[in-house]
Amino acid sequence: MLSAGDMSDLALFVSKGQVDMAKHIDYTAKKPKGNAAKGEVYFNTLCAGCHGKDGKKVKDAPALGSVASNPQEMLHKVLNGQPGESMPAMRALDIQISLDLVAHLQTLPKE
């Protein structure tokens, strides 16, 4: 059973939290409609402290570059965080910043 707070959170996500991925992802190219150079600046400011500038700092997780080939999943994780981990949701960011971040993630080393 969900608590009242969980029900409220779920209703808010379903009503306001959905993202039309087709508007933001080029499915043929498997690329976000973002700017990787801008994303690098955002990443180095917001994410590198935990993930490292190369995306390989988290010891019990794969290198970010190795999992960034799925831009839909990466965008979802940027927006909503990583369940069960300390990675926060970045919903307060403009969607374009999130897309720029995902574009940068695809430039990171795969190993």
CORWOSUL-V100652 format. One record per residue. N is the residue number from 1. RES is the residue in three letters. PHI is phi in whole degrees, 0 to 359 (* if undefined). PSI is psi as a letter, one per 30 degrees, with the letter a starting at -180 (NA if undefined). OMEGA is omega as a letter, one per 20 degrees, with the letter a starting at -180 (999 if undefined). Layout:
BEGIN
n	res	phi	psi	omega
N	RES	PHI	PSI	OMEGA
N	RES	PHI	PSI	OMEGA
END
This chain:
BEGIN
n	res	phi	psi	omega
1	MET	*	k	r
2	LEU	273	k	r
3	SER	287	l	r
4	ALA	299	e	r
5	GLY	295	e	r
6	ASP	295	e	r
7	MET	297	e	r
8	SER	296	e	r
9	ASP	298	e	r
10	LEU	296	e	r
11	ALA	297	e	r
12	LEU	296	e	r
13	PHE	297	e	a
14	VAL	295	e	a
15	SER	277	e	a
16	LYS	235	f	a
17	GLY	265	f	a
18	GLN	286	k	r
19	VAL	239	k	r
20	ASP	282	j	a
21	MET	303	e	a
22	ALA	298	f	r
23	LYS	284	f	a
24	HIS	242	f	a
25	ILE	234	k	r
26	ASP	274	j	a
27	TYR	295	e	a
28	THR	294	e	a
29	ALA	275	f	a
30	LYS	56	h	a
31	LYS	230	k	r
32	PRO	284	l	r
33	LYS	273	i	a
34	GLY	226	l	a
35	ASN	251	j	a
36	ALA	296	e	a
37	ALA	294	e	r
38	LYS	294	e	r
39	GLY	300	e	r
40	GLU	297	e	r
41	VAL	297	e	r
42	TYR	298	e	a
43	PHE	300	e	a
44	ASN	296	f	r
45	THR	276	e	a
46	LEU	261	f	a
47	CYS	242	e	a
48	ALA	297	f	r
49	GLY	304	e	r
50	CYS	266	e	a
51	HIS	268	f	a
52	GLY	80	l	a
53	LYS	297	f	r
54	ASP	265	f	r
55	GLY	76	g	a
56	LYS	241	g	a
57	LYS	285	e	a
58	VAL	286	j	a
59	LYS	293	e	a
60	ASP	261	g	r
61	ALA	223	l	r
62	PRO	291	l	r
63	ALA	303	k	a
64	LEU	302	e	r
65	GLY	298	f	a
66	SER	282	f	a
67	VAL	245	g	a
68	ALA	278	f	a
69	SER	290	f	r
70	ASN	255	i	a
71	PRO	296	f	r
72	GLN	296	e	r
73	GLU	295	e	a
74	MET	296	e	r
75	LEU	297	e	r
76	HIS	301	e	a
77	LYS	291	e	r
78	VAL	298	e	a
79	LEU	289	e	a
80	ASN	247	f	a
81	GLY	82	a	r
82	GLN	249	j	a
83	PRO	305	k	r
84	GLY	77	g	r
85	GLU	236	l	a
86	SER	275	g	r
87	MET	292	k	a
88	PRO	278	l	r
89	ALA	287	k	a
90	MET	249	h	a
91	ARG	300	f	a
92	ALA	291	f	r
93	LEU	285	k	r
94	ASP	299	k	a
95	ILE	304	e	a
96	GLN	294	e	r
97	ILE	297	e	r
98	SER	298	e	r
99	LEU	294	e	r
100	ASP	297	e	r
101	LEU	300	e	a
102	VAL	296	e	r
103	ALA	299	e	r
104	HIS	294	e	r
105	LEU	305	e	a
106	GLN	288	f	r
107	THR	264	f	a
108	LEU	285	l	r
109	PRO	302	k	a
110	LYS	280	f	a
111	GLU	235	NA	999
END
